[in-house]
Amino acid sequence: MTSIRCVIRTVVMILAIGISAEAAPQKTDYDANKLFQEPTYFGQPLTFWLEVIRDRNEEKISLAFDAVRSLGPDGWIAVPDLTRIISASFAPIDLAKDSHESIASKLYDVSVRAEAVDALGAIGESASPAASALIRWALMPRILPGSSRTADDEELFMELVILDAEERLRVAAAIAKLGRSAFPAVAALLSSPEAPRRRLGVAVLNQDALPIAAELLRSDACEDRKLGFAIFKDMDLVVAQPYLDELRKRVCVIRSD
């Protein structure tokens, strides 16, 4: 409990600095009037494009997602529909059992979810209620390992692993755009005992994960220092292994001061 409180406090402190540095735009009569006008794209209201997404109209669905993304924060009304897309159940691709048609169908599903993730990121802070659903989708298994049968399957498996990594990074980028309301969810990722969840948190925060890990390592509480070390370890691309080895020995040395 101490660790997650410390992480939440530090996440809020560090990320809030970046947000408060941006000048808040002044409201105008034009902005107020927009509240009573339904946004349009290619001459069609947003409700039309949301219906296209609900119907999975393959001819127009890409354009529909373009419509939501183009509206940015004004596309907030799409958040429930987009959240439902990424929250739907998903059966991992099984190269040993799935037919080519089944694999193609699942890949299409992944591509639709990818569009929804990007749209939520474009909407920004108003999409913060989708944070939990985004995290579940990022961590959801999309491929069953060890199911390859042929040389072609091996090649396909490699491509699917690359796709899986792309989807996790896509979600991390989207969560990073959700603003203050998503801070507790990000802090919970960082303080998780499960490495995949922590790594997702590190991916969301990017370079901002470093001062958080540093703050935890400076803590007087052993559990906080252990968590700080775990986050450093998850950042092994930028923290040299010899340093990690030395930190591991020192992280819970009892302080005499």
PABA-590721 format. One record per residue: residue in one letter; x negated, y negated, z of N, C-alpha, C in turn. Coordinates in steps of 0.05 Angstrom, whole numbers, always signed. Layout:
<nodes>
NODE	code	n.u	n.v	n.w	ca.u	ca.v	ca.w	c.u	c.v	c.w
NODE	a	X	Y	Z	X	Y	Z	X	Y	Z
...
</nodes>
This chain:
<nodes>
NODE	code	n.u	n.v	n.w	ca.u	ca.v	ca.w	c.u	c.v	c.w
NODE	m	-16	+24	+0	+0	+0	+0	-17	-25	+0
NODE	t	-39	-25	+16	-57	-48	+17	-68	-53	-11
NODE	s	-76	-32	-25	-88	-35	-51	-69	-48	-71
NODE	i	-45	-38	-72	-27	-49	-92	-20	-78	-86
NODE	r	-17	-85	-60	-13	-113	-53	-36	-131	-62
NODE	c	-60	-121	-57	-84	-136	-65	-85	-139	-95
NODE	v	-78	-118	-110	-79	-119	-139	-58	-139	-149
NODE	i	-33	-137	-139	-12	-155	-147	-20	-184	-142
NODE	r	-31	-189	-118	-39	-217	-112	-61	-226	-131
NODE	t	-80	-209	-137	-102	-217	-155	-93	-220	-183
NODE	v	-76	-201	-193	-65	-203	-220	-50	-230	-224
NODE	v	-33	-236	-204	-17	-261	-206	-36	-285	-206
NODE	m	-56	-285	-189	-74	-308	-187	-89	-312	-213
NODE	i	-101	-290	-224	-118	-293	-247	-102	-300	-272
NODE	l	-80	-285	-276	-64	-290	-301	-49	-316	-300
NODE	a	-40	-324	-276	-25	-349	-274	-42	-372	-281
NODE	i	-69	-370	-277	-87	-392	-285	-85	-397	-315
NODE	g	-85	-376	-330	-84	-378	-359	-57	-390	-369
NODE	i	-35	-381	-355	-9	-390	-363	-5	-420	-356
NODE	s	-13	-428	-331	-9	-455	-323	-27	-475	-338
NODE	a	-48	-464	-351	-65	-482	-366	-51	-492	-392
NODE	e	-30	-477	-400	-16	-485	-424	+5	-505	-417
NODE	a	+6	-527	-431	+26	-547	-426	+54	-537	-432
NODE	a	+73	-541	-414	+100	-533	-419	+113	-551	-439
NODE	p	+126	-540	-460	+138	-558	-480	+163	-572	-468
NODE	q	+166	-597	-476	+189	-612	-466	+214	-604	-481
NODE	k	+237	-602	-466	+262	-595	-479	+273	-619	-494
NODE	t	+285	-614	-516	+297	-635	-532	+327	-629	-537
NODE	d	+341	-649	-547	+369	-644	-555	+371	-622	-576
NODE	y	+350	-621	-593	+350	-601	-614	+349	-573	-602
NODE	d	+332	-570	-581	+329	-544	-567	+356	-536	-554
NODE	a	+369	-555	-542	+395	-550	-529	+416	-541	-549
NODE	n	+416	-554	-572	+435	-547	-593	+431	-519	-604
NODE	k	+405	-510	-604	+399	-483	-614	+412	-461	-598
NODE	l	+417	-467	-572	+430	-447	-555	+457	-439	-565
NODE	f	+470	-457	-580	+497	-453	-589	+497	-445	-619
NODE	q	+474	-440	-630	+472	-432	-658	+459	-405	-660
NODE	e	+472	-386	-674	+460	-360	-677	+437	-362	-697
NODE	p	+414	-352	-690	+391	-353	-709	+397	-337	-734
NODE	t	+385	-346	-756	+389	-332	-782	+362	-325	-794
NODE	y	+363	-306	-812	+339	-297	-827	+348	-288	-854
NODE	f	+336	-299	-875	+345	-294	-902	+375	-299	-905
NODE	g	+385	-319	-891	+413	-326	-894	+432	-309	-877
NODE	q	+422	-289	-863	+439	-271	-847	+434	-276	-817
NODE	p	+456	-275	-801	+452	-279	-772	+438	-255	-759
NODE	l	+427	-260	-736	+412	-239	-722	+430	-215	-717
NODE	t	+456	-219	-711	+474	-197	-706	+475	-178	-730
NODE	f	+473	-189	-754	+473	-172	-778	+448	-154	-778
NODE	w	+425	-165	-772	+400	-150	-772	+400	-129	-750
NODE	l	+412	-136	-727	+413	-116	-706	+431	-92	-713
NODE	e	+452	-98	-728	+469	-76	-738	+453	-58	-757
NODE	v	+436	-70	-774	+419	-54	-792	+401	-36	-776
NODE	i	+389	-46	-754	+372	-30	-737	+388	-7	-723
NODE	r	+411	-13	-713	+428	+7	-700	+436	+29	-720
NODE	d	+441	+22	-745	+449	+42	-765	+426	+56	-777
NODE	r	+401	+48	-770	+377	+60	-782	+378	+59	-813
NODE	n	+387	+36	-823	+388	+32	-852	+359	+31	-863
NODE	e	+350	+53	-875	+322	+55	-883	+315	+34	-904
NODE	e	+334	+25	-920	+327	+5	-941	+322	-23	-929
NODE	k	+335	-29	-906	+334	-56	-896	+321	-58	-868
NODE	i	+314	-35	-856	+306	-35	-828	+279	-51	-824
NODE	s	+261	-48	-843	+236	-63	-840	+241	-93	-840
NODE	l	+259	-102	-858	+267	-130	-860	+281	-139	-834
NODE	a	+296	-121	-822	+310	-127	-798	+291	-132	-775
NODE	f	+270	-115	-773	+250	-120	-752	+234	-146	-758
NODE	d	+229	-151	-784	+216	-177	-791	+233	-200	-781
NODE	a	+259	-197	-783	+278	-219	-775	+274	-224	-745
NODE	v	+274	-202	-729	+271	-206	-700	+244	-218	-693
NODE	r	+223	-208	-706	+196	-219	-700	+194	-248	-707
NODE	s	+206	-255	-730	+203	-283	-740	+216	-303	-721
NODE	l	+236	-294	-706	+251	-312	-688	+236	-316	-662
NODE	g	+216	-300	-656	+201	-303	-631	+220	-303	-607
NODE	p	+216	-321	-588	+233	-322	-564	+262	-325	-570
NODE	d	+269	-337	-593	+298	-339	-600	+311	-312	-607
NODE	g	+295	-291	-608	+306	-265	-614	+312	-249	-589
NODE	w	+314	-263	-566	+319	-250	-540	+343	-231	-539
NODE	i	+363	-238	-555	+388	-221	-555	+383	-193	-565
NODE	a	+360	-189	-578	+353	-162	-589	+340	-144	-568
NODE	v	+333	-155	-545	+318	-139	-526	+331	-113	-517
NODE	p	+358	-113	-511	+370	-87	-504	+369	-66	-526
NODE	d	+373	-74	-551	+372	-55	-573	+344	-45	-577
NODE	l	+324	-62	-575	+296	-54	-578	+288	-35	-555
NODE	t	+297	-41	-531	+290	-25	-508	+302	+3	-511
NODE	r	+326	+5	-521	+339	+31	-526	+323	+48	-545
NODE	i	+311	+35	-565	+296	+50	-586	+271	+63	-573
NODE	i	+257	+48	-557	+232	+59	-546	+237	+77	-522
NODE	s	+262	+75	-510	+269	+91	-487	+280	+119	-495
NODE	a	+287	+122	-520	+299	+148	-529	+279	+171	-525
NODE	s	+290	+195	-520	+273	+218	-516	+257	+224	-542
NODE	f	+235	+237	-538	+217	+243	-561	+204	+270	-556
NODE	a	+207	+288	-575	+194	+315	-574	+167	+313	-587
NODE	p	+145	+319	-573	+118	+317	-585	+116	+334	-610
NODE	i	+99	+324	-628	+94	+339	-653	+78	+364	-646
NODE	d	+88	+387	-655	+75	+413	-651	+68	+425	-678
NODE	l	+42	+423	-685	+33	+432	-711	+37	+462	-714
NODE	a	+39	+477	-693	+42	+505	-695	+70	+514	-701
NODE	k	+90	+496	-695	+118	+504	-698	+134	+486	-716
NODE	d	+127	+460	-717	+143	+441	-732	+140	+444	-762
NODE	s	+162	+443	-776	+161	+442	-805	+150	+415	-815
NODE	h	+143	+414	-841	+134	+388	-852	+156	+367	-849
NODE	e	+181	+376	-853	+204	+358	-851	+207	+347	-823
NODE	s	+203	+365	-803	+205	+356	-775	+183	+337	-768
NODE	i	+159	+342	-777	+136	+324	-772	+141	+297	-784
NODE	a	+151	+297	-809	+156	+272	-823	+178	+256	-808
NODE	s	+198	+270	-798	+220	+257	-783	+209	+244	-757
NODE	k	+192	+259	-743	+180	+248	-718	+162	+225	-724
NODE	l	+147	+226	-746	+129	+204	-753	+145	+179	-760
NODE	y	+168	+183	-773	+186	+161	-779	+196	+148	-753
NODE	d	+203	+166	-734	+212	+156	-708	+191	+139	-694
NODE	v	+166	+149	-695	+144	+134	-683	+141	+106	-697
NODE	s	+144	+106	-724	+141	+81	-738	+163	+61	-731
NODE	v	+188	+71	-726	+210	+53	-718	+204	+42	-690
NODE	r	+194	+59	-672	+187	+50	-646	+165	+29	-647
NODE	a	+146	+34	-664	+124	+14	-667	+134	-13	-675
NODE	e	+154	-14	-693	+166	-39	-701	+180	-52	-677
NODE	a	+194	-36	-661	+208	-46	-637	+188	-57	-617
NODE	v	+165	-43	-613	+145	-53	-594	+134	-80	-603
NODE	d	+128	-83	-629	+117	-108	-640	+138	-130	-636
NODE	a	+164	-124	-641	+185	-144	-638	+187	-153	-609
NODE	l	+185	-135	-590	+187	-142	-562	+163	-161	-555
NODE	g	+140	-155	-565	+117	-172	-560	+121	-199	-572
NODE	a	+133	-201	-595	+138	-227	-608	+159	-243	-592
NODE	i	+178	-230	-580	+198	-244	-564	+185	-256	-539
NODE	g	+166	-242	-527	+151	-252	-505	+165	-249	-478
NODE	e	+164	-269	-461	+172	-266	-433	+201	-257	-430
NODE	s	+218	-265	-448	+246	-256	-446	+249	-226	-450
NODE	a	+228	-213	-460	+229	-184	-464	+217	-169	-440
NODE	s	+211	-183	-418	+198	-170	-395	+214	-147	-383
NODE	p	+241	-148	-384	+256	-124	-374	+249	-98	-388
NODE	a	+236	-100	-411	+229	-76	-426	+202	-65	-417
NODE	a	+189	-77	-398	+161	-69	-390	+160	-40	-382
NODE	s	+178	-31	-366	+177	-3	-357	+181	+17	-380
NODE	a	+199	+10	-398	+204	+27	-421	+179	+28	-439
NODE	l	+166	+5	-442	+142	+4	-458	+120	+21	-446
NODE	i	+117	+20	-420	+97	+36	-406	+103	+66	-410
NODE	r	+128	+74	-407	+135	+102	-410	+129	+112	-439
NODE	w	+134	+95	-459	+129	+103	-486	+99	+104	-491
NODE	a	+84	+86	-480	+55	+87	-484	+43	+113	-473
NODE	l	+53	+122	-451	+41	+145	-437	+54	+172	-446
NODE	m	+76	+170	-461	+90	+194	-469	+73	+211	-488
NODE	p	+72	+237	-484	+57	+255	-503	+71	+254	-531
NODE	r	+55	+249	-551	+66	+249	-579	+56	+272	-595
NODE	i	+35	+285	-586	+24	+308	-600	+17	+330	-580
NODE	l	+22	+355	-587	+14	+377	-569	-14	+386	-577
NODE	p	-33	+384	-560	-61	+392	-567	-62	+423	-570
NODE	g	-82	+432	-585	-87	+460	-588	-67	+475	-605
NODE	s	-52	+460	-621	-31	+473	-637	-38	+475	-667
NODE	s	-63	+468	-674	-70	+469	-702	-72	+498	-712
NODE	r	-65	+503	-738	-66	+530	-749	-86	+532	-772
NODE	t	-88	+512	-788	-104	+513	-812	-123	+489	-813
NODE	a	-140	+489	-834	-159	+466	-837	-143	+441	-842
NODE	d	-121	+443	-857	-104	+419	-862	-92	+409	-835
NODE	d	-84	+428	-818	-73	+421	-792	-94	+406	-776
NODE	e	-119	+415	-777	-140	+402	-762	-144	+373	-771
NODE	e	-143	+369	-797	-145	+342	-807	-122	+325	-799
NODE	l	-97	+337	-801	-74	+322	-793	-74	+316	-763
NODE	f	-84	+334	-747	-86	+330	-718	-104	+306	-712
NODE	m	-126	+304	-726	-144	+281	-723	-130	+255	-729
NODE	e	-115	+254	-751	-100	+230	-758	-79	+223	-737
NODE	l	-66	+244	-726	-46	+239	-706	-58	+228	-680
NODE	v	-82	+238	-673	-95	+227	-649	-101	+197	-653
NODE	i	-110	+190	-677	-116	+162	-683	-90	+146	-681
NODE	l	-68	+157	-692	-42	+144	-690	-33	+140	-661
NODE	d	-38	+161	-645	-30	+159	-617	-45	+136	-602
NODE	a	-71	+134	-608	-87	+113	-596	-77	+86	-605
NODE	e	-70	+83	-631	-60	+58	-641	-34	+50	-627
NODE	e	-17	+70	-621	+8	+63	-608	+3	+54	-579
NODE	r	-16	+66	-565	-22	+57	-538	-32	+28	-538
NODE	l	-50	+22	-557	-61	-5	-559	-39	-25	-567
NODE	r	-20	-16	-584	+2	-33	-592	+19	-40	-568
NODE	v	+25	-20	-552	+41	-26	-528	+26	-44	-508
NODE	a	+0	-39	-505	-16	-56	-487	-15	-85	-496
NODE	a	-17	-89	-522	-16	-117	-533	+11	-129	-528
NODE	a	+32	-113	-531	+59	-124	-527	+64	-131	-497
NODE	i	+56	-114	-479	+59	-119	-450	+44	-144	-442
NODE	a	+21	-149	-454	+5	-172	-447	+19	-198	-454
NODE	k	+39	-197	-471	+54	-221	-480	+80	-226	-464
NODE	l	+85	-208	-444	+111	-210	-430	+111	-230	-407
NODE	g	+88	-240	-400	+88	-262	-380	+89	-253	-351
NODE	r	+96	-271	-334	+95	-267	-305	+112	-244	-295
NODE	s	+135	-241	-307	+154	-220	-297	+143	-192	-300
NODE	a	+123	-189	-317	+111	-163	-321	+87	-158	-303
NODE	f	+78	-178	-288	+54	-175	-271	+57	-152	-251
NODE	p	+79	-148	-237	+81	-125	-219	+78	-98	-233
NODE	a	+89	-96	-257	+86	-70	-271	+56	-66	-279
NODE	v	+42	-87	-287	+14	-84	-294	-2	-78	-269
NODE	a	+4	-91	-246	-10	-85	-221	-6	-56	-213
NODE	a	+19	-46	-217	+24	-18	-210	+8	+1	-227
NODE	l	+4	-6	-252	-13	+11	-270	-42	+11	-259
NODE	l	-52	-12	-253	-80	-14	-244	-85	+1	-217
NODE	s	-65	+1	-200	-68	+13	-174	-60	+43	-173
NODE	s	-54	+54	-197	-45	+82	-198	-69	+101	-193
NODE	p	-64	+123	-180	-85	+143	-177	-89	+159	-203
NODE	e	-71	+156	-222	-73	+170	-247	-89	+154	-268
NODE	a	-111	+165	-277	-129	+151	-295	-115	+140	-321
NODE	p	-98	+156	-334	-85	+145	-358	-69	+120	-353
NODE	r	-56	+118	-330	-41	+94	-323	-59	+70	-318
NODE	r	-81	+76	-303	-100	+54	-298	-112	+44	-324
NODE	r	-119	+63	-342	-132	+54	-367	-113	+38	-384
NODE	l	-87	+44	-383	-68	+28	-397	-67	+0	-385
NODE	g	-68	-2	-358	-69	-28	-345	-94	-44	-353
NODE	v	-117	-30	-355	-141	-43	-364	-138	-53	-393
NODE	a	-126	-37	-410	-122	-45	-437	-103	-69	-439
NODE	v	-83	-71	-422	-65	-94	-422	-80	-119	-414
NODE	l	-96	-117	-393	-109	-141	-382	-134	-149	-398
NODE	n	-146	-129	-411	-170	-134	-427	-192	-146	-408
NODE	q	-204	-169	-415	-226	-179	-399	-217	-188	-371
NODE	d	-190	-193	-367	-180	-201	-341	-181	-178	-321
NODE	a	-186	-154	-330	-188	-131	-311	-214	-133	-295
NODE	l	-234	-146	-306	-260	-148	-293	-259	-163	-266
NODE	p	-248	-188	-266	-248	-202	-240	-230	-188	-219
NODE	i	-209	-173	-228	-192	-158	-210	-208	-136	-197
NODE	a	-223	-121	-213	-240	-99	-202	-261	-111	-183
NODE	a	-272	-134	-191	-293	-146	-174	-281	-155	-147
NODE	e	-257	-166	-147	-244	-174	-122	-239	-150	-104
NODE	l	-231	-128	-116	-226	-104	-100	-252	-92	-89
NODE	l	-273	-93	-104	-299	-83	-95	-310	-100	-72
NODE	r	-302	-125	-70	-311	-142	-49	-294	-140	-23
NODE	s	-273	-124	-25	-255	-121	-2	-268	-107	+21
NODE	d	-259	-112	+45	-269	-98	+69	-256	-70	+71
NODE	a	-234	-65	+57	-220	-40	+59	-232	-19	+40
NODE	c	-238	+4	+50	-251	+25	+34	-233	+33	+11
NODE	e	-207	+35	+15	-188	+43	-6	-188	+22	-29
NODE	d	-190	-3	-22	-191	-24	-42	-216	-21	-59
NODE	r	-239	-16	-45	-264	-13	-60	-264	+12	-78
NODE	k	-251	+33	-68	-248	+57	-85	-232	+51	-110
NODE	l	-211	+35	-107	-195	+28	-130	-210	+10	-149
NODE	g	-225	-9	-137	-242	-27	-154	-262	-11	-170
NODE	f	-274	+10	-157	-293	+27	-172	-279	+42	-194
NODE	a	-255	+53	-188	-240	+68	-208	-234	+51	-233
NODE	i	-227	+25	-228	-222	+7	-251	-247	+2	-266
NODE	f	-270	-2	-252	-295	-6	-265	-302	+19	-282
NODE	k	-296	+42	-272	-301	+67	-287	-284	+68	-312
NODE	d	-260	+59	-310	-242	+58	-333	-251	+38	-354
NODE	m	-269	+20	-346	-281	+0	-364	-309	+9	-373
NODE	d	-313	+35	-375	-341	+45	-380	-353	+35	-406
NODE	l	-337	+24	-424	-349	+13	-448	-365	-12	-443
NODE	v	-359	-26	-420	-373	-51	-415	-389	-49	-389
NODE	v	-386	-28	-373	-401	-24	-349	-420	+0	-353
NODE	a	-446	-5	-352	-465	+16	-358	-463	+39	-338
NODE	q	-467	+64	-348	-465	+88	-332	-484	+88	-307
NODE	p	-509	+79	-310	-526	+78	-286	-515	+61	-264
NODE	y	-502	+39	-271	-490	+22	-251	-466	+36	-237
NODE	l	-451	+50	-253	-428	+65	-242	-438	+87	-223
NODE	d	-460	+100	-230	-471	+121	-213	-479	+109	-186
NODE	e	-492	+86	-187	-501	+73	-162	-478	+63	-146
NODE	l	-458	+51	-159	-434	+41	-145	-420	+64	-131
NODE	r	-419	+87	-144	-405	+110	-132	-416	+116	-104
NODE	k	-443	+114	-102	-456	+120	-76	-450	+99	-55
NODE	r	-445	+74	-64	-444	+52	-45	-416	+43	-39
NODE	v	-396	+52	-54	-370	+40	-54	-356	+41	-27
NODE	c	-361	+62	-11	-348	+64	+15	-367	+65	+38
NODE	v	-391	+52	+34	-409	+49	+56	-396	+31	+77
NODE	i	-396	+39	+102	-383	+22	+123	-399	-4	+126
NODE	r	-385	-26	+125	-398	-52	+128	-402	-58	+158
NODE	s	-425	-68	+164	-431	-75	+192	-423	-103	+199
NODE	d	-418	-120	+179	-412	-148	+185	-382	-150	+190
</nodes>
